[in-house]
Each structure stands twice: as C-alpha cells, then as structure tokens.
Amino acid sequence: MAAWNSTHVRHLVARTLFGYSKNDVSVAMSYGSFSELLDAALLKEIPAPAAPNAWVNTPPAASQVTSNEVGTWYREFNYWWFKLMYKEGLNMQEKMVLFLHNHFANERDKVQYPQNMYAQNALFRKYAFGNFKQLVKEISIDPAMLIYLDGNNSRGSVPNENYARELLELFTMGIGNYSEADVKQAAKVLSGWQVSGLKANFVAGRWYTESSVTVLGKTAKFDINSLVDHIFDQKATAEFLCRKLYKEFVYYKPNEAFVLQMAAVLRANNYEIKPLLKFLFSSEEFFTPAYLGSKIKNPTELMVGACKLLELPTPDYINMYELSKVLQMQLFQPPDVAGWPGQREWISSTTYSYRGGFSDSLITGKRYNGVAVSGKLVPVPYAQTFLNSENAVEFVDDVLALFLQFPVTAKKKAFLLETLLGGTIVKNWSTYTPGANVNLQQFFKAVMRLPEFQLC
C-alpha cells in the first residue's frame, strides 16, 4: 500500500474526480486511509440525481427536431451534467458515467433525441459501480444504442452486423479474439428488437429462426443474455475492460502484467466493477511515481477542474458547453463509435491556445471571442483563503502545490513570483495593496497556462 500523504491523495482525487478544490483535498485527507476514503466517499453508492427536466419522459416526435426543441434540450442536458460533475464532492460516480459514455460511444447526431440519450446516461449511472456483464446485456437493448448501431432495423433473416461487430471489437473482447463468422452469427442473435418511443420491444417474428448458431466455438440457441454470458466466459473479455480502465485511470501505456491481476479480480467478483476499482486505487501500481501528473486532462476535466480549483460559486455552464465543442469534446457527440481517443489527441496548436483561453475567461470574465462569462474569480478574497497569502514566496509554493501534480523548475517558479509581485519586492507584497487584484489575476492566468496545468 502506498504511503498516505497529501501527494498521493491529490493524485487519487485528481484521477477519480473532475478535479478538486482545497476543501476537497482537506476533506479527503481527513479520512486517514485509502480504504476509508474509497469506501466512505469515492466508491460510495449515492442516490440518482433528479432529471434535468420533464422532457426526459416526452415521447420522441419528428416535430421536436424541426422546431429544434431537441437542440434546446441537449443544451440543458449538457448544463445539467456539467453541474453534476462540478457538485460531485468526493464521489467518482460521474467520472465512471463519462468513462462508460466513452466506452459505449453514441453520437447525438444519429440518435437525435435527447430523451433516448438521457435514458442511456441514466443506465450508465445505475451501473457506474455495478455489474459490467449486466450492463452489457442492458445496453444491447438500449433504445439509443439500437438506433445508433442499427439494431432497430435488424432482422434475423438479414441481420445488421454493426452492433455485433462493435460488441465484440470495442465493448467486450477486442480485435483478434473473434472471427468474422462470430460477428455474423452473433448478429442473428441480437436481432428482433425495435424502438418504440422511449422503449425497445422484442418482436419474435423479426428474430432468427435457425435451431442454433455457433459463436466463439459454442453452438446453441442463444438469446442476448446467454450470448453475453458466453462472451464473458472468454478470458479476453475481462482483460480488455481492465486494459481500458488502466489506460484511463493509471497510464496510457498499460502494464500488461498488472492488467492480468486486474482481470483476475474482475472475474473473481463476477464482473462487479466496484471491487475492481478498489483494488486498482489501493494498489502500489496506481501510485507509481512516474505516473503522477502523466495524464493529459480531457477538456471536461480541464474545465470543471479549473472551476473547482478557483472555487467559483456559480460556474458558467454555457461557457463550458461552447468551449467543449472548440476543444473537441462535446458531450454526447464523440467523434465515432470508438469514442474520444484521449491523451495526446487532446492537444494541438489550436486546442492548446483555447485551453488557455478558457482558464483566462474564468479570471477576466471574457471568453476568447469577447462574450461575457458569468461567475468569474474574485482574486483577492480567493487568495486570502490560502494560509500564506501575505508571504509571496510561500503563497506561490502553496498555489503550485494545489494546482499542479509535480514541482516546476526554479526558473518557472521565479517567473511566477515576478508575475505576482508585478514590479514590487517580496517584502512589500500584500493582498491588501491597491494593485493586488490585477497582480493576482496575472498570476493565476500564468499558472493555469503552464503546460504542467494540462496534466493530472
């Protein structure tokens, strides 16, 4: 077990949450052990949140598209989810919901109706710490998924292979662990479902009529449940999911020996996710020094986390929504069925500039295009929440320790100190001087534009 200290606790909450505030770290430290923090907070089962609005239960209709009600509802849906992330406290449920949204990636442009996407989002929340095998059974007949991967139009006599292919390739086993024949036969089993409004119904006359099919070496009259059970009996399935969890939460280059350990835990717990997460986040592997600060924040982590760090009472979710499109991570609109690739793909010459523009907007109150941003930072009162706010050198150290996952060079620290002082000398620094507000604005902008701030 890794040592219980502030460095390791910050690493744990940085990876399992959408960032943190000073208070979040303080509360996390109060638990006294990783086991207690995981059981009593991060992995604790919590009630489902209230829906964003009554439209979630409104039957889909073409008129909602032509009137652009769906566009309005999707915006509200995004704002609602950003708020859940911002208000998550020390519970990682929403981080797992986003992980599952990216794993079972569906695009709003094809699904169209936010009502169906909301139901899928709620399904991910239901199984965030639950049984992954059961989730696969239920996502296989989820209306949004049926629409997205054409299961809605699949008959046993002429099955559509899209979902069967992605079920094996992207959702459970991975390339190299099944054959083209397996895809074709599995597609027959997965046929027969049709979406009607907010629900999916099984139509027996649309199902396959053969007495049996052969999938992954077994011949049987499979239905969806028995097919998924058979897929999960394959050794590759647990390893595939664990490898993906490792890359998301630990390091982008998986340690295959440790992935095998994770897979053994997952199988031993019949594919329950919570025991696996506790094993992972309690392991020495997770706290390997080289992994600290090695993950490039995705745009959602960056935006929500920056607002948490600055303790903004009312973040501008409209600003987040607009920037999410510019930063290439619009929720409910991944690039394709494989989801967002992540890590180095998040950073380009264009997106890096806009990332800095977003953090600037939280301080200046102006977006990159001049549009006003609500809920901006009030620098002096915020700075005064730091114990050493009146000691320039120690204040810089305290801010960097909170905002970054590893130390910066002496040269960068000297630059940040100069930025904070704004031409005065160290002994004259005070948050009570007339120029402190401007100096603090420049200082926080500089810190949040550091390359190191893009990492968690």
C-alpha angles and dihedrals in degrees: 000000000000120000116274104240140128093264093056094041091052089049091052096049092041090058100038098042137044090260127295145243129231089262092051090056092046093051091045091053090052091068089072099210140045092239093056094043091051097044099040100037125002098044098027116130109244132186119271112262123247114269118262092246145325092280090082088078096042112113110245115257133177090237089067088063097046092047090045092234085136090060091052092046093049089053090051089047090054093047090049093052093045088053092050089052092048092048096042095113109192097332120108097202094112092048088057091046089056091046090054092044088057093042094052093034117192125174122225091216090068101031088047100182119084089204089069093043090050091053089052091048089052089050090055090050091051091055100033090116096013140091113317094198092056090046090056090052091052097041088054089068097032110129094228091050092045089054096042098049097032099250086133089071099040122119125183091236093054105013122193107234100201099097094038090054095048092042089061100032105038109012107042123358115014133225116313097033100085139034134238087251089057090055093050094048094043089052089062091054092049094052127097101065125118131184117234113180108302096349141062121226130198113234109196093200090062094053127097117278102203116116089234145352132206118236126169092349098310125107117207145122091268125193122190094273096049091043092054091045089054092049090051091051087067115098092224094062099069091042092051094053093043092050090054093048089049092052092048100046107021117025136332092237106061123225097228094200090057092044087060089053090051091049091052090053092048094050092044088056094047093249096306106156101208098065089048092051092049090050091049098047093044094051129106087229093065091054096047104145094231090059096056109107092000099119121088107227114244113233093260092052090046096050100040092039094051090053090050093049091052090045093228108187095210114020118201103249091182088060090051092049094050093045093046088067093048091047090050099244107100106167113245090018109081115169094254144330091296090064128219110334092213134188111064092010089071093066127068133142087266102043093043090059092048091048088059089044090056095052089045089055091059089059103035098036091231128105120223089266094050096259112143118253120211124220098032124172121278096211106199100050090044093050090050091061087072114090093228099040092131095051107073098201095046092042091057089049092050094049093048091048090054100039100041134050096218138023122278124223121277088247093057092046091052090051091051091049090052090049091052094047093048094203100323126106126260096253091054094055117119134149086225096065118103095248097047095096094058093041091052091049091054092045096052091044089053094048093049092048092057115114086233090062089064089065133078 
